[in-house]
Amino acid sequence: MQYTEMSDFLRKRREALQPEDVGLPRGRRRRTRGLRREEVAVLAVMSPDYYSRLEGGRGPQPSETMLAAIARALRLTLDERDHLFLLAGHGAPARSSRMDHINPGLLRILDRLQDTPATVMNRLAETLAQTRPHVAFDGDHSLYTGQARSAIYRWFTSEDDRALYHPCEWDQHGRTLVAMLRSVYTADGPDSRAGALARALSGVSLEFTAMWDGHEVGIRHTNVKRFRHPAVGDLELHCQVMHDSDQQHRLLVFTATPGSESSEKLKLLSVIGGQRLESPSSPGR
């Protein structure tokens, strides 16, 4: 582990970012060049003390998970991410197998959607980033671990996930998710993570097995979706999808027709969610 080099690299990348680059307010009396250390910690969802010790060249070797979080927080390119991993004493992640590093350009778009439910997902429907309104709308997906990180897995194993959707959406949404998994399975093969996910679901869900056996492909998400949110009730939202072909990620943005009842409910949900997120602070990891 190259402490001095890693410390210098982290500091230089932090100083190269401005608060507005990552969706944070600039505030008054800012004397720090670039981001503050505590701001990077917030973006990486870790304690400020941990990040400060790491940038200061102190503390134990960071895990790959922590490095990936810091790479996203600092909006590193793939080359920069690989450099950080090597400095920290880990091998550079295999680009063909890791799907969790978000293109900085896509993150910049997400940063500008801080008043809108929006999320970035990989090919297995694992959430990589969410806006605060999306957390208020659909919960904090960073809490999921293992195969439950995939929305495909949760759809067929957890009643909570489909409770957000109006029952009229269930069949179409389920078929869309299975078709998505089928395309990844075909591209990556049965020994891939997609294969493991398909086998796991086949063992616990008859509904998934029936849809999987149907061998449908190319089913798309509908542009307008109906939801039943526990806090604000029924919502009718437009779902726009932006694709990043390099990383094979999708940015999903949920909006309501201006002036509609759903639009007013989304505004209320953002306020409710913001109050909940700001009231006690999350512990550092």
C-alpha positions as CSV (number, residue, x, y, z in Angstrom):
1,M,0.0,0.0,0.0
2,Q,1.5,3.3,-1.1
3,Y,0.3,5.7,1.6
4,T,2.0,8.8,0.4
5,E,1.0,8.5,-3.2
6,M,-2.6,7.6,-2.3
7,S,-2.9,10.5,0.1
8,D,-1.6,12.9,-2.6
9,F,-3.9,11.4,-5.3
10,L,-7.0,11.7,-3.1
11,R,-6.2,15.2,-2.1
12,K,-5.7,16.3,-5.7
13,R,-8.9,14.7,-6.9
14,R,-10.9,16.2,-4.0
15,E,-9.5,19.7,-4.7
16,A,-10.4,19.4,-8.4
17,L,-14.1,19.1,-7.5
18,Q,-16.4,22.0,-6.6
19,P,-19.6,21.5,-4.5
20,E,-21.8,22.3,-7.5
21,D,-20.1,19.5,-9.4
22,V,-21.5,16.9,-7.1
23,G,-24.9,18.5,-6.2
24,L,-23.9,20.1,-3.0
25,P,-24.5,23.7,-2.0
26,R,-21.5,26.0,-2.0
27,G,-22.5,27.9,1.2
28,R,-20.8,30.9,2.6
29,R,-17.3,31.5,3.9
30,R,-15.8,28.6,1.8
31,R,-12.0,28.8,2.0
32,T,-11.2,25.2,1.1
33,R,-10.1,24.7,-2.5
34,G,-12.5,22.2,-3.9
35,L,-14.5,19.9,-1.7
36,R,-14.0,19.5,2.0
37,R,-13.0,16.2,3.4
38,E,-16.3,15.8,5.3
39,E,-18.2,16.4,2.0
40,V,-16.4,13.6,0.4
41,A,-17.2,11.4,3.4
42,V,-20.9,12.2,3.0
43,L,-20.9,11.4,-0.7
44,A,-19.1,8.1,0.0
45,V,-21.4,7.3,3.0
46,M,-18.6,6.9,5.5
47,S,-17.5,8.7,8.6
48,P,-15.5,11.9,8.1
49,D,-12.9,10.6,10.6
50,Y,-12.3,7.5,8.5
51,Y,-11.9,9.4,5.2
52,S,-9.6,12.0,6.9
53,R,-7.3,9.4,8.2
54,L,-7.2,7.7,4.8
55,E,-6.4,10.9,3.0
56,G,-3.9,11.7,5.7
57,G,-2.0,8.5,5.0
58,R,-3.1,6.8,8.3
59,G,-5.2,3.9,9.2
60,P,-5.6,0.3,7.9
61,Q,-5.8,-0.7,4.3
62,P,-9.3,0.2,2.9
63,S,-11.5,-2.5,1.5
64,E,-12.4,-2.7,-2.2
65,T,-16.0,-1.7,-1.2
66,M,-14.7,1.4,0.5
67,L,-12.5,2.3,-2.4
68,A,-15.3,1.9,-4.8
69,A,-17.4,4.3,-2.7
70,I,-14.6,6.9,-2.6
71,A,-14.1,6.5,-6.4
72,R,-17.8,7.3,-7.0
73,A,-17.7,10.2,-4.5
74,L,-14.7,11.8,-6.2
75,R,-16.2,11.1,-9.7
76,L,-13.2,9.2,-10.8
77,T,-12.9,7.8,-14.3
78,L,-12.2,4.1,-14.8
79,D,-8.5,4.8,-15.2
80,E,-8.4,6.9,-12.1
81,R,-10.4,4.2,-10.1
82,D,-8.0,1.5,-11.2
83,H,-5.0,3.8,-10.1
84,L,-6.6,4.2,-6.7
85,F,-7.1,0.5,-6.2
86,L,-3.5,-0.2,-7.1
87,L,-2.2,2.5,-4.7
88,A,-4.3,0.9,-2.0
89,G,-2.6,-2.4,-2.5
90,H,-5.5,-4.1,-4.4
91,G,-5.4,-5.3,-8.0
92,A,-7.3,-3.2,-10.5
93,P,-10.8,-4.5,-10.8
94,A,-11.6,-6.5,-14.0
95,R,-13.6,-4.1,-16.1
96,S,-15.6,-6.8,-17.8
97,S,-16.9,-8.2,-14.5
98,R,-17.4,-5.2,-12.3
99,M,-20.5,-3.2,-13.0
100,D,-20.6,-0.8,-10.1
101,H,-18.5,2.1,-11.2
102,I,-20.6,4.9,-12.6
103,N,-19.5,7.1,-15.5
104,P,-18.7,10.6,-14.0
105,G,-20.8,12.2,-16.7
106,L,-23.8,10.2,-15.7
107,L,-23.2,11.1,-12.1
108,R,-23.1,14.8,-13.0
109,I,-26.6,14.4,-14.6
110,L,-27.8,12.7,-11.4
111,D,-26.4,15.5,-9.3
112,R,-28.6,18.0,-11.1
113,L,-31.7,16.0,-10.4
114,Q,-31.7,16.5,-6.6
115,D,-35.4,17.6,-6.6
116,T,-36.5,14.5,-8.6
117,P,-36.7,10.8,-7.9
118,A,-33.9,9.3,-10.0
119,T,-31.6,6.3,-9.7
120,V,-28.7,4.6,-11.6
121,M,-28.8,0.8,-12.0
122,N,-26.5,-1.8,-13.5
123,R,-27.4,-4.7,-15.8
124,L,-28.7,-6.8,-12.9
125,A,-31.0,-4.0,-11.7
126,E,-28.7,-3.3,-8.7
127,T,-29.0,0.3,-7.5
128,L,-25.7,2.2,-7.7
129,A,-26.9,5.7,-6.8
130,Q,-30.1,7.4,-5.8
131,T,-31.2,11.0,-5.3
132,R,-32.7,11.9,-2.0
133,P,-36.2,12.1,-3.4
134,H,-35.8,8.6,-4.8
135,V,-34.8,7.3,-1.3
136,A,-38.0,8.9,0.0
137,F,-40.0,7.4,-2.9
138,D,-38.6,3.8,-2.9
139,G,-36.4,3.4,0.2
140,D,-32.7,3.4,0.7
141,H,-31.3,0.7,-1.6
142,S,-27.8,0.9,-0.1
143,L,-29.1,-1.2,2.8
144,Y,-29.5,-4.3,0.7
145,T,-26.8,-6.9,0.5
146,G,-26.1,-10.1,-1.5
147,Q,-28.6,-11.1,-4.2
148,A,-31.2,-8.8,-2.5
149,R,-29.3,-5.9,-4.1
150,S,-31.0,-6.8,-7.3
151,A,-34.5,-5.4,-7.9
152,I,-35.1,-8.6,-9.9
153,Y,-34.5,-10.8,-6.9
154,R,-36.5,-8.6,-4.6
155,W,-39.5,-8.5,-6.9
156,F,-40.0,-12.2,-6.7
157,T,-39.0,-12.7,-3.0
158,S,-40.3,-9.7,-1.2
159,E,-43.8,-8.4,-0.9
160,D,-42.5,-5.0,0.2
161,D,-41.0,-4.3,-3.3
162,R,-44.2,-4.9,-5.3
163,A,-46.4,-3.2,-2.7
164,L,-45.1,0.2,-4.1
165,Y,-46.6,-0.7,-7.5
166,H,-50.3,-0.7,-8.4
167,P,-51.4,-4.3,-8.9
168,C,-52.2,-3.5,-12.5
169,E,-48.4,-3.1,-13.1
170,W,-47.3,-6.4,-11.5
171,D,-47.4,-8.7,-14.5
172,Q,-45.8,-6.3,-17.0
173,H,-43.1,-5.3,-14.5
174,G,-42.3,-8.8,-13.6
175,R,-42.0,-9.9,-17.2
176,T,-39.8,-6.9,-18.0
177,L,-37.4,-7.8,-15.2
178,V,-37.2,-11.4,-16.3
179,A,-36.6,-10.4,-19.9
180,M,-33.8,-8.1,-18.6
181,L,-32.2,-10.9,-16.7
182,R,-32.5,-13.2,-19.7
183,S,-30.6,-10.8,-21.9
184,V,-27.7,-10.6,-19.4
185,Y,-27.7,-14.4,-18.9
186,T,-27.5,-14.9,-22.6
187,A,-24.6,-12.5,-23.0
188,D,-22.6,-13.6,-19.9
189,G,-23.4,-17.3,-19.8
190,P,-24.8,-19.7,-17.1
191,D,-21.7,-19.4,-14.9
192,S,-22.1,-15.6,-14.5
193,R,-23.8,-13.7,-11.8
194,A,-26.9,-13.5,-13.9
195,G,-26.9,-17.3,-14.0
196,A,-26.5,-17.6,-10.3
197,L,-29.4,-15.1,-9.8
198,A,-31.7,-17.1,-12.2
199,R,-30.9,-20.4,-10.4
200,A,-31.6,-18.8,-7.0
201,L,-34.9,-17.4,-8.1
202,S,-35.9,-20.7,-9.8
203,G,-35.5,-22.3,-6.4
204,V,-37.8,-20.0,-4.5
205,S,-40.4,-18.5,-6.9
206,L,-42.9,-20.5,-9.1
207,E,-43.9,-17.2,-10.7
208,F,-40.3,-16.5,-11.8
209,T,-39.9,-20.0,-13.1
210,A,-43.0,-19.7,-15.2
211,M,-41.9,-16.4,-16.7
212,W,-38.3,-17.7,-17.2
213,D,-39.6,-20.7,-19.0
214,G,-41.6,-18.3,-21.3
215,H,-38.2,-17.2,-22.7
216,E,-39.4,-13.7,-23.5
217,V,-36.9,-11.0,-24.6
218,G,-37.0,-7.4,-25.5
219,I,-39.8,-6.4,-23.1
220,R,-39.5,-2.7,-22.2
221,H,-40.6,-0.7,-19.2
222,T,-43.8,1.2,-19.9
223,N,-43.4,5.0,-20.1
224,V,-46.1,5.7,-17.5
225,K,-46.3,3.7,-14.3
226,R,-48.8,3.7,-11.5
227,F,-47.7,3.4,-7.9
228,R,-49.3,3.2,-4.4
229,H,-47.0,5.0,-2.0
230,P,-47.7,4.4,1.8
231,A,-47.1,8.0,2.6
232,V,-48.8,10.0,-0.2
233,G,-51.1,7.4,-1.9
234,D,-51.6,6.8,-5.6
235,L,-49.1,8.2,-8.1
236,E,-49.0,8.2,-11.9
237,L,-45.4,8.9,-13.0
238,H,-43.5,9.1,-16.2
239,C,-40.3,7.0,-16.3
240,Q,-37.6,8.2,-18.6
241,V,-34.5,6.0,-19.1
242,M,-31.1,7.1,-20.2
243,H,-28.6,4.4,-21.2
244,D,-24.8,4.6,-20.7
245,S,-23.5,2.1,-23.4
246,D,-19.9,2.1,-22.1
247,Q,-20.8,1.0,-18.5
248,Q,-24.1,-0.6,-19.5
249,H,-25.9,1.4,-16.8
250,R,-29.4,3.0,-16.8
251,L,-30.4,6.3,-15.3
252,L,-34.1,6.2,-14.4
253,V,-35.9,9.5,-13.8
254,F,-39.5,9.6,-12.4
255,T,-41.5,12.8,-13.1
256,A,-45.2,13.8,-12.9
257,T,-47.2,15.9,-15.3
258,P,-46.9,19.6,-14.0
259,G,-49.9,20.8,-12.1
260,S,-51.2,17.2,-11.6
261,E,-52.2,15.7,-8.3
262,S,-49.2,13.3,-8.6
263,S,-46.9,16.3,-9.1
264,E,-48.1,17.8,-5.8
265,K,-47.7,14.5,-4.0
266,L,-44.1,14.2,-5.3
267,K,-43.3,17.6,-3.9
268,L,-44.8,16.6,-0.5
269,L,-42.9,13.3,-0.6
270,S,-39.6,15.2,-1.1
271,V,-40.3,17.3,1.9
272,I,-41.2,14.3,4.1
273,G,-38.2,12.3,2.9
274,G,-35.8,15.2,3.4
275,Q,-37.0,15.7,7.0
276,R,-36.6,12.0,7.7
277,L,-33.1,11.8,6.2
278,E,-31.8,14.8,8.1
279,S,-33.1,13.8,11.5
280,P,-30.6,11.7,13.2
281,S,-27.4,11.4,11.2
282,S,-26.3,8.1,9.9
283,P,-23.4,6.4,11.7
284,G,-20.1,6.1,9.9
285,R,-19.0,2.8,8.4
